[in-house]
Amino acid sequence: YIRTSHYPPTREFLEACDELGIYVECEAPFTWVAKRIKLEGEPVDESPSALNWFLNPAAAMLEYHGANPSVIIWSIANESGYLRGEDDRLPDNFLKMNDFIKQRDPSRLTIFNNQMNHDGKRCDIACSHYNNPHSDPASYLVDPDDPRPVLIDEMFHINTYDYEELTIDPGMREEWSRGIYRFGGNDTNPHWETNALWHRMVRSDRWLGVAIWGGIDETFVIGEDRVGYGQWGIIDGWRRKKPEWWLTKKLFSPVWLNGYNGDALPNGGRSLTLELENRYSFTDLNELRFVWSAGNQRIEMDGPSMAPASSGKWTVELPSVLESHWTLECIGSDGVSVVSYGLDLEENRQPELASPDRGAPEVRQNKERIGIKLEVDPVGGTGQSTLNLSGLPEVFVTQAEGKMIFVPTRPAYEELPGTATRYVETLTTENSEQNTTLTLRERVGEFEGGLSWVIDRAGRTILEYDYTYTGSKRDVRETGICLKLPAEAGGISWSGGGNWDAYPEGHIGRGTGTARFELPKPEQTRWDHLGTYYGPAVPTWVWEQDINDFGPADFRATKFNVEHAEWRSDRGAGVAFTPASGANRIRAFHRDGELFLIVSQDAPRPLNPGDRVSGRVGIDFVFGKGALIIDIPTENLESVE
């Protein structure tokens, strides 16, 4: 289903919808027409002098598009008419326009996209925009006894207004999908939310559906300039698939997996029972192919016989394989992938941190820096390399950006503690036979606390941090710890992660992968405030490879729920992270010649005075045989008198 807000569609577009079987709500070219717009002293939508301004576009819409069978609804305007607390009626010119359309084409339904449903019940479908997800649909209507079906004609807005956040961290696009999945629900399990808004809509006889805002980025390249401001599409202006493309397919899939359980078979295989829901309107699941894969094993079979708008259980037998993770892909009769699910047949275990017990490293400390010498297999190793940190690990919090195009005074994206001076109360090292413990107590910006860093000579470390926030109330989206390295060629890899159980190859939210760090080439330097490429030529690369001064989109995007991650330079030295204690997100970005490597967790919203920012993470230094010198400058630390 597509709503053509708010521009007249081309004939070619509607002919494609006819051929593909896509329902269309065709919208007249009116938007934000309200009483504040005057003609000869009266609202333009009430003025008799302006009536033809309304009827002529309506007549043209019917003439141009009335022959297309894909069009099933005529929308007479977008977000126009009377607002909250005002009259529940159609303004006179919209009323006459609706009557004209019904007279000329009584076979199709009409709708008025007033976000408060103020149409006096004159249209066939009740409409609402951006509603309370916890409410019953009747509460969206001016009259709870309104008998009409409800279409939420605009909802689930793609992230676009938080410019700075998305420029630095396009991984925030994943949060859009996670929010929708839990939107209006009461459950806490992120994968099996049974009471979220979309599920209730699907199972309701009252709700017709929902239209996601929006389909395509409303930005264009004219000459040398990018114009428009709405990067709110699931595909961009170049018609490249953005991360939300796949997330939309996943969230609104017509094949829904509600759960599964399995039993071992005598031959070592598995008997697996799936709880499936067929959300198609006309397609039986036996018209699809179900493809199972694990490692090198691939099994293809017909889907179960399950009628449209029904649900049931389906049991399959899978052979024995070494991998416990299977991927199930549902493929339509046209060969197009409908959705993929990942199924873990064994319970995932929380990764354990390796104990730093290989012996104490050599530590040299003076007023300006700390030098830590690590050695792996010194007998077979040759040479010595250096890994330069830009300082000790530091508490890191990002304030959620609330700034919008229409409300620019809301809080902007901000990193805490930012450039605040680190005032050290104590900085000590203590050696044992197994390791060395570096302990820091400090005040930095609006945080008081410190960290304990246990390190052995092989590069194994465990970092524990605990800070108390002393500032004013803030909305924040992540809290964690940051490690800074000089920028150099290399890449970051991660495994065991993802918000969802299956991803297509190359998706920025995928659970396992590798992303290279690089800076823009001359032909890639034209990117806008969202970090999206827009010139000088049509891009030959996928969206995930767009690049700005913070690095490629895939590189700088947060990776969620990871079990292990690693940054390694092309020289071979690097840093590996094993999150624990809830800190299971990894992200990286470049700024001013430094790489920021951040291990974080979901933050409380809001962050209140007295709240703690704490966690535990394994930070292991990785290198080949020989020695590695960790050089940590401390000149940015100020002692507390």
C-alpha positions, 0 to 999 in steps of 0.5 A, a space after each residue: 500500500 502506498 500513499 502518494 503524499 502530497 505530489 501528483 504521481 506519474 502515470 508510469 508510477 501508477 501503471 507499475 502499481 497496477 502491474 505489481 498489485 500495490 494498493 494506492 491512496 492517491 492524494 490531491 496536491 494540498 498540504 497544510 491548508 488551514 485557517 491561517 492562510 487567508 484570501 480576501 480576509 477569510 480562510 482560503 479553505 472557506 472562501 467561495 472565491 477560492 473554490 475552483 482552486 480546490 475543484 480543478 486539481 480534484 477534477 484533474 486527479 480523477 481524469 488522470 488517475 481514475 482509470 488505474 485499478 490500483 487506486 482504491 482511495 482518494 485523499 483530498 488533502 494532507 494535514 489541513 483543516 481544523 486542528 486540536 480543540 477546533 471544529 470537527 468538520 470539513 472546511 467548506 471548500 474541502 467539503 465541496 471537493 469531497 462531494 464532487 469526488 464522491 459524485 464523479 467516482 462513487 466506487 472509491 473511498 475518500 479520506 481527509 488527512 487531518 491528523 486529528 480526524 476533524 472531518 465531521 464524518 463526511 469521508 468514508 475512512 477515519 484518519 489519524 496521524 502519530 497517535 499514542 501507541 498505548 491507546 485503543 483506536 477509538 480514542 484517536 477519533 473525535 467521536 469514540 462511537 464513530 463507526 468508520 474504519 481507521 487508517 493511521 495515514 502517517 506514522 513511524 517517522 524515519 529518523 531525520 531531524 537529529 542531524 548531528 547524531 546521524 552524521 556521527 552515528 548512523 547506527 541510530 537508524 537501528 533504534 527506529 526499528 527497535 522503537 517500533 517493535 516495542 511501540 505501545 507494548 508492555 513486554 521487555 523481550 526485544 525480539 518477541 514483543 507481542 503487544 506492540 502497536 503494529 501487532 494489535 493493528 494487524 489483529 484488529 478488524 477496526 484498523 485498516 493499516 498504517 503508512 510509514 513516513 516516508 518512502 523516498 528522501 525528499 532531497 534532490 540535486 539541482 546543478 551543484 546544490 542539494 535542495 530539500 530537507 527531508 531525508 525521511 525515506 527508506 530509500 535515498 534520493 539516488 534510489 539506494 536502499 537505506 538501512 531502514 529498507 530492510 528494517 521495514 521488511 522485517 518489522 512489517 513482514 507478512 510472514 511473522 514468527 511468534 516463537 519456536 522450540 526444538 527437541 533433539 532427534 536420535 540422529 543428532 538432528 533437531 525437531 523444530 516447531 515454529 509458531 507462524 502467523 500468515 499476515 498475507 491477504 491473499 497468499 497461502 504460505 505453501 506458495 512460498 519457499 522456506 530455505 534453511 541454512 547453517 554453515 555449508 548446509 542448505 535445505 529448501 522446502 515448501 512452506 506449510 499450508 496456512 491460509 491468509 490471516 491465520 496462524 498455527 504451528 509447523 514442525 520441521 526436522 533439521 539435520 545435525 550440523 556443528 552450528 547451532 544457529 540456523 537462518 530461515 529465509 522465506 522466498 515468494 513465488 517471484 523469487 524475491 526474499 520476503 523476510 529472514 529469521 535467525 534461530 538459535 537452537 542453543 542458549 547464548 551464553 554471556 561472554 566471560 572475561 579472560 582473567 589477566 594473570 599472565 604476569 605483571 607488565 613492565 610499567 614506567 610512569 612519570 609526570 607526563 606519561 605512562 608506558 606499559 610494555 607487553 610481551 607475547 611469546 618473547 622467545 619467538 617474537 622479533 621487534 617492538 611496536 608501539 600503540 599510542 593512546 591519546 589518554 586514559 580511558 574516559 567516561 563517555 555520555 551522549 546527550 540525545 538530540 531533541 533539536 528539530 527543523 521546526 523546533 530548533 531551540 531543543 537540546 542539540 547533540 552533545 558529548 559529555 564530559 566533552 573537553 572538560 579538564 580531568 582533575 585527578 585525586 589519585 593515580 596509582 599502580 600496584 604490581 602483583 605476580 599476575 598483573 598490574 592494577 592502575 587505579 584512577 580517582 578523578 573529577 571530570 566535567 559533571 562526573 566524579 568517580 574513577 576506574 580500575 584497570 587490571 593489565 597483564 604482560 600478554 595484553 589481557 585487561 579488565 577495566 571497571 569504571 564507576 562515575 556519579 553524575 552531578 549535573 542537571 537533568 538531561 536526556 541521554 542515549 548512551 553511557 560508557 567508556 571511551 578509548 582514543 587512538 591516533 587515526 591510521 589505516 585499519 578496521 573494526 570487526 565484531 561478532 555475536 551482535 545485532 538488534 535483530 536475529 538476521 540481517 542482509 549482507 553489508 547492513 550496518 546493523 548486522 551481528 557479525 562483520 568487518 568495516 574499514 576506516 578511511 577518509 573521503 576521497 576527493 570525489 566523495 567529499 560532497 556530503 550534507 549535514 546528515 553525512 549522506 553523499 550527494 555529488 558530484 556524480 551518481 554514486 556507484 556504491 551502496 549507501 553503507 559506503 557513504 563516507 564523511 570526515 567521521 569515517 564510512 557509514 558502516 564504520 561509524 555506526 553503533 553495533 548493538 548487542 556484540 559479544 566481541 569487537 576488535 580494532 586492528 591497524 594495518 600494522 597489526 597492533 590493535 584493541 579487542 573489546 569483550 563487553 560485560 555488565 550490560 555494556 554491549 554496544 560498540 562504535 567508532 568514529 574519527 575526529 581531528 586525527 583521533 579515533 574514538 572507540 566507545 563501549 556503551 550501553 543503553 542509558 537511563 532517560 533521563 540522566 538525573 543528578 546522582 545517577 551512576 555511569 558504571 560498567 565492566 569490559 575486557 579491553 585486550 591489546 592484540 598484536 603479533 609476537 614480540 613486544 608492544 609498548 602502550 604509551 599513555 600521555 597524562 599531560 591533560 590531567 590536572 592534580 587536585 591540590 
